[in-house]
Amino acid sequence: MTKRYWFSAKRPGWGWGWGPPFSWEGWVVFVGFFVLLIGGGIVVMPHGEHYFIAYTFLLAALLVLICWRKGEPPGRFPTGKR
């Protein structure tokens, strides 16, 4: 059984990491990240900028973790296996 990736690896020369999602699960994670980021701006920002910065770093770390586990290995040319 082949592994089904949610995020494609970036092409060589385009940096390290992942490109846009290519499965519905990846799109749910991607949209959810931005919804939580905007919601955090509304809810957390009034309590102080430093709280919002910490919240943003936490969300970004969670996104990278999900991409790491569910995306193609970074630094590899995308195979397109879905």
Residue frames relative to the residue before (quaternion, step in Angstrom):
aa qw qx qy qz dx dy dz
M 1.0000 0.0000 0.0000 0.0000 0.00 0.00 0.00
T 0.3219 -0.7510 0.5443 0.1902 3.59 -0.83 0.96
K 0.5134 -0.6436 0.4780 0.3060 3.51 -1.15 0.70
R 0.2839 -0.7531 0.5739 0.1510 3.58 -0.93 0.93
Y 0.2207 -0.8041 0.5448 0.0888 3.56 -0.55 1.22
W 0.3697 -0.7150 0.5517 0.2187 3.54 -1.20 0.65
F 0.7832 0.2031 -0.0832 0.5817 3.58 1.14 -0.69
S 0.3748 -0.7182 0.5389 0.2307 3.56 -1.02 0.81
A 0.4979 -0.6163 0.5114 0.3328 3.55 -1.22 0.52
K 0.5321 -0.6063 0.4693 0.3591 3.59 -1.11 0.57
R 0.5578 -0.6007 0.4603 0.3409 3.54 -1.19 0.59
P 0.6070 -0.5506 0.4135 0.3967 3.59 -1.12 0.56
G 0.7692 0.3123 -0.2591 0.4936 3.55 -0.93 0.93
W 0.6692 0.4862 -0.2913 0.4805 3.61 1.27 -0.17
G 0.6720 -0.4671 0.2993 0.4905 3.58 1.24 0.23
W 0.5527 -0.5976 0.4800 0.3271 3.50 -1.40 0.03
G 0.6261 0.5587 -0.3995 0.3690 3.58 -1.06 0.63
W 0.6254 -0.5508 0.4297 0.3476 3.51 -1.22 -0.61
G 0.4048 -0.6928 0.5499 0.2319 3.50 -1.23 0.60
P 0.7746 -0.3145 0.2349 0.4959 3.55 -1.19 -0.42
P 0.6014 -0.5754 0.4076 0.3756 3.56 -1.16 0.52
F 0.1163 -0.7892 0.5916 0.1169 3.57 -1.21 0.45
S 0.6615 0.3692 -0.3546 0.5480 3.54 1.08 0.81
W 0.6316 -0.5425 0.3778 0.4051 3.56 -1.18 0.42
E 0.6128 0.5502 -0.3575 0.4404 3.60 1.07 -0.65
G 0.6407 0.5232 -0.3121 0.4673 3.56 1.04 -0.80
W 0.6533 0.5045 -0.3152 0.4683 3.58 1.01 -0.80
V 0.6115 0.5350 -0.3548 0.4625 3.61 1.05 -0.68
V 0.6552 0.4982 -0.3080 0.4772 3.60 0.94 -0.87
F 0.6653 0.5243 -0.2938 0.4429 3.58 0.89 -0.98
V 0.6912 0.4484 -0.2736 0.4964 3.60 0.84 -0.96
G 0.6310 0.5431 -0.3298 0.4452 3.60 1.00 -0.81
F 0.6034 0.5563 -0.3497 0.4517 3.58 1.05 -0.75
F 0.7170 0.4448 -0.2641 0.4673 3.59 0.81 -0.97
V 0.6079 0.5344 -0.3544 0.4683 3.60 1.08 -0.63
L 0.6781 0.4752 -0.2881 0.4810 3.59 0.93 -0.89
L 0.6231 0.5372 -0.3381 0.4570 3.59 1.06 -0.69
I 0.6799 0.4644 -0.2854 0.4904 3.60 0.91 -0.90
G 0.6458 0.5155 -0.3161 0.4662 3.58 0.99 -0.84
G 0.6399 0.5182 -0.3167 0.4709 3.56 1.05 -0.75
G 0.6097 0.5492 -0.3460 0.4549 3.56 1.09 -0.67
I 0.6826 0.4787 -0.2774 0.4774 3.55 1.03 -0.79
V 0.7618 0.3947 -0.1995 0.4734 3.58 0.89 -0.97
V 0.7681 0.3981 -0.2021 0.4591 3.60 0.80 -1.01
M 0.6103 0.6126 -0.3540 0.3563 3.61 0.94 -0.84
P 0.6399 0.5298 -0.3623 0.4225 3.67 0.89 -0.65
H 0.6520 0.5187 -0.3108 0.4574 3.60 1.21 -0.43
G 0.7275 -0.3843 0.2250 0.5220 3.57 1.28 -0.15
E 0.5842 -0.6114 0.4181 0.3317 3.52 -1.11 0.78
H 0.6464 0.5446 -0.3295 0.4208 3.57 0.95 -0.85
Y 0.6257 0.5185 -0.3431 0.4710 3.61 1.08 -0.62
F 0.6576 0.5018 -0.3114 0.4677 3.57 0.99 -0.80
I 0.6286 0.5226 -0.3367 0.4674 3.60 1.01 -0.74
A 0.6491 0.5012 -0.3118 0.4799 3.60 0.95 -0.84
Y 0.6376 0.5276 -0.3105 0.4677 3.58 1.00 -0.86
T 0.6604 0.5078 -0.3007 0.4643 3.57 0.96 -0.88
F 0.6508 0.4997 -0.3167 0.4758 3.60 0.96 -0.82
L 0.6322 0.5285 -0.3284 0.4618 3.59 1.01 -0.75
L 0.6637 0.4931 -0.3013 0.4748 3.59 0.92 -0.89
A 0.6547 0.5123 -0.3120 0.4600 3.59 0.95 -0.89
A 0.6432 0.5125 -0.3215 0.4694 3.60 0.98 -0.80
L 0.6415 0.5144 -0.3177 0.4721 3.57 1.02 -0.78
L 0.6411 0.5177 -0.3173 0.4694 3.59 1.00 -0.81
V 0.6544 0.4978 -0.3118 0.4762 3.60 0.94 -0.86
L 0.6338 0.5312 -0.3286 0.4562 3.60 0.97 -0.80
I 0.6629 0.4883 -0.3035 0.4796 3.59 0.92 -0.88
C 0.6491 0.5067 -0.3159 0.4714 3.59 0.96 -0.85
W 0.6321 0.5413 -0.3287 0.4467 3.58 0.99 -0.81
R 0.7347 0.4307 -0.2333 0.4693 3.57 0.91 -0.95
K 0.8052 0.3069 -0.1294 0.4907 3.59 0.98 -0.82
G 0.6464 0.5152 -0.3242 0.4600 3.59 1.26 0.01
E 0.6468 -0.4750 0.4061 0.4372 3.53 -1.33 0.16
P 0.5951 -0.5596 0.4151 0.4005 3.60 -1.08 0.54
P 0.4396 -0.7133 0.4701 0.2776 3.63 -0.71 0.99
G 0.7390 0.3870 -0.3055 0.4590 3.52 -1.18 0.65
R 0.6312 0.4836 -0.3192 0.5156 3.56 1.35 0.04
F 0.5094 -0.6147 0.4870 0.3542 3.56 -1.08 0.61
P 0.5318 -0.6498 0.4266 0.3361 3.63 -0.85 0.87
T 0.3212 -0.7586 0.5394 0.1744 3.54 -0.93 0.90
G 0.4043 -0.7283 0.4620 0.3043 3.55 1.17 -0.50
K 0.4159 0.6887 -0.4942 0.3295 3.63 1.21 0.17
R 0.0812 -0.8266 0.5569 0.0035 3.52 -0.70 1.06
